[in-house]
Amino acid sequence: PSHRTTFTATLFTYPGKGGWTFAPVPPECAPSRSGPWGRMPVVAWLGETRWATSVWRETSGRVLLPLPKAVRRSLGHGDVVTLSLEFTD
């Protein structure tokens, strides 16, 4: 069965040229399992914008949702956003 969850996160950008921007996914909102390379396919929403992506589970256990520039537009490091995820758990 699929699972849909909504959460609020503070965006952060990895330093360096071309650094990716991520939203940390709270543990209670993250998929309980990971696929190859710690990734799990999801469908994500930021407002009305929907996109297919994967969340990444770091070796520390933290789960991250990457937000491409086309999705986040002018949002960036330090901005607080409300996101939704749908995945098969």
Salt bridges, closest charged atoms under 4 A:
GLU58 OE1 - ARG62 NE 2.74
